[in-house]
């Protein structure tokens, strides 16, 4: 039963991936993603048993309410996200918001800035919570709640979906049956979009990355902005070189409560300075990648 609900594919495109035919003949499509989670995380004031400490500077290990962890999330919403938006705006760069609906309900100024900046929103759930324990009925209810909420706060219903870390066995079918979604990003399996079946229909997956991602700061993989820049630049350079014959896409995952701090955003700036030296790179929103793929490589 499990294999039927979520089959695994170890072959993919193999040695001959398709030419994505990115606009302008670009050798690489680059998508910058800001995960907007602050205010939607598990917390005692919201009725949860303990404060969320994921992807923070914490480690206090408190049972119950952790005011330090709460304030670290608040930093992302109060200060970090605005630093990131200034960074993008100063360079005229587009970006995608992986936004939890409750986070934008609680930060209408940010929702307005997302609208004004032309950023696309990929729904990151109603709250920042794992969906696997929820059960199909509750997950379906929360998908509908999240879509309705984001339509109110951003003025547009989301056309993409991304769970916290991983989908359940039911997520894609729920999205397909709900309707209105062009894609999900609940995969880390490829450097190009691809199709799967969901509710008996082709469904587009635009893979994401936990590799090119600032989570490495929180998990001890790096400690300085320069390390972050070097890592992203190395990934970019390899993909750009490969793009002479096999163009790919690159996702960069960001969190305002992590890379939104000054010493870390300096690393992001160094990476973006490097990218600006290349003209045949398509820096774009995730929704534009999805629409391009659907139009250029329609499901067979």
Long-range contacts (C-beta under 8 A, 24 or more apart in sequence): 2-169, 5-169, 5-170, 6-169, 9-189, 12-189, 12-190, 12-194, 13-190, 13-192, 13-194, 17-191, 17-192, 17-246, 17-248, 18-192, 18-297, 19-246, 19-247, 20-192, 20-193, 20-247, 20-248, 20-249, 20-292, 20-293, 20-296, 20-297, 21-296, 22-247, 22-282, 22-292, 23-282, 23-292, 24-280, 24-282, 25-280, 26-243, 26-247, 26-280, 26-281, 26-282, 27-240, 27-243, 27-244, 27-247, 27-280, 27-281, 28-236, 28-239, 28-240, 28-243, 28-247, 28-248, 28-249, 28-250, 28-280, 28-281, 28-282, 29-247, 29-248, 29-249, 29-250, 29-281, 29-282, 29-284, 29-289, 30-236, 30-249, 30-250, 30-252, 30-275, 30-281, 30-282, 30-283, 30-284, 31-95, 31-96, 31-249, 31-250, 31-251, 31-252, 31-283, 31-284, 31-285, 31-286, 31-289, 32-88, 32-93, 32-94, 32-95, 32-96, 32-252, 32-254, 32-283, 33-95, 33-96, 33-97, 33-98, 33-122, 33-208, 33-251, 33-252, 33-253, 33-254, 33-286, 34-81, 34-84, 34-95, 34-96, 34-97, 34-98, 34-254, 34-255, 34-256, 35-98, 35-124, 35-253, 35-254, 35-255, 35-256, 36-81, 36-97, 36-98, 36-99, 36-100, 36-103, 36-104, 36-110, 36-124, 36-256, 37-73, 37-76, 37-100, 37-103, 37-124, 37-128, 37-255, 38-73, 38-74, 38-76, 38-77, 38-81, 38-103, 38-107, 38-256, 38-257, 39-73, 39-77, 39-100, 39-102, 39-103, 39-105, 39-106, 39-107, 40-100, 40-101, 40-102, 40-103, 40-106, 40-125, 40-126, 40-127, 40-128, 41-73, 41-127, 41-128, 42-127, 42-128, 42-129, 43-70, 52-128, 54-218, 55-215, 55-218, 55-255, 55-257, 55-258, 56-218, 56-257, 57-218, 72-257, 73-257, 75-256, 75-257, 75-260, 75-261, 76-255, 76-256, 76-257, 76-258, 76-260, 77-103, 77-106, 77-107, 77-110, 77-256, 77-257, 79-260, 80-255, 80-256, 80-257, 80-258, 80-259, 80-260, 80-261, 81-110, 81-256, 81-260, 83-256, 83-260, 83-262, 83-265, 84-254, 84-256, 84-259, 84-260, 84-265, 84-268, 85-113, 85-117, 87-265, 87-268, 87-269, 87-272, 88-117, 89-117, 91-272, 91-276, 93-272, 93-283, 94-118, 94-119, 94-283, 94-284, 94-285, 94-288, 95-119, 95-285, 96-120, 96-121, 96-122, 96-160, 96-285, 96-286, 96-287, 97-121, 97-122, 98-122, 98-123, 98-124, 98-162, 98-185, 99-123, 99-124, 99-150, 99-154, 99-158, 100-124, 100-125, 100-126, 100-127, 100-128, 100-146, 101-125, 101-126, 101-127, 101-145, 101-146, 101-147, 101-149, 101-150, 101-153, 102-126, 102-127, 102-149, 103-128, 104-149, 104-150, 104-153, 104-154, 105-149, 105-153, 108-153, 111-153, 111-154, 114-154, 115-154, 115-155, 119-285, 120-159, 120-160, 120-285, 120-286, 120-287, 120-288, 121-150, 121-154, 121-156, 121-158, 121-160, 122-158, 122-159, 122-160, 122-161, 122-162, 122-185, 122-286, 122-287, 123-147, 123-150, 123-158, 123-160, 123-161, 123-162, 124-162, 124-163, 124-164, 125-162, 125-163, 125-164, 128-164, 129-164, 130-163, 130-164, 130-165, 130-166, 131-163, 131-164, 131-167, 131-168, 131-171, 132-166, 132-168, 134-168, 136-168, 136-170, 136-174, 139-168, 139-170, 139-171, 139-174, 140-170, 140-174, 140-178, 143-174, 143-175, 143-178, 144-178, 147-178, 147-180, 159-183, 159-287, 159-290, 160-184, 160-185, 160-206, 160-286, 160-287, 160-290, 161-185, 161-186, 162-186, 162-208, 172-196, 172-198, 172-199, 172-203, 173-198, 173-199, 175-203, 176-201, 176-203, 182-287, 182-290, 182-291, 182-294, 183-286, 183-290, 185-251, 185-286, 191-239, 191-248, 191-249, 191-250, 192-248, 192-249, 193-249, 193-289, 193-290, 193-293, 193-297, 195-299, 202-299, 204-290, 204-293, 204-294, 204-299, 206-249, 206-286, 206-289, 206-290, 206-293, 207-249, 207-251, 208-251, 208-253, 209-250, 209-251, 209-252, 209-253, 210-253, 211-235, 212-250, 212-251, 212-252, 212-253, 213-252, 213-253, 213-254, 214-253, 214-254, 214-255, 214-258, 214-259, 214-264, 215-253, 215-255, 215-258, 217-258, 217-259, 217-264, 218-258, 224-263, 224-267, 225-263, 225-264, 225-265, 225-266, 225-267, 225-268, 225-270, 226-266, 226-267, 226-270, 227-267, 228-259, 228-264, 228-267, 228-268, 228-271, 229-266, 229-267, 229-268, 229-269, 229-270, 229-271, 229-274, 232-267, 232-268, 232-271, 233-270, 233-271, 233-274, 236-271, 236-274, 236-275, 240-278, 240-281, 249-289, 251-286
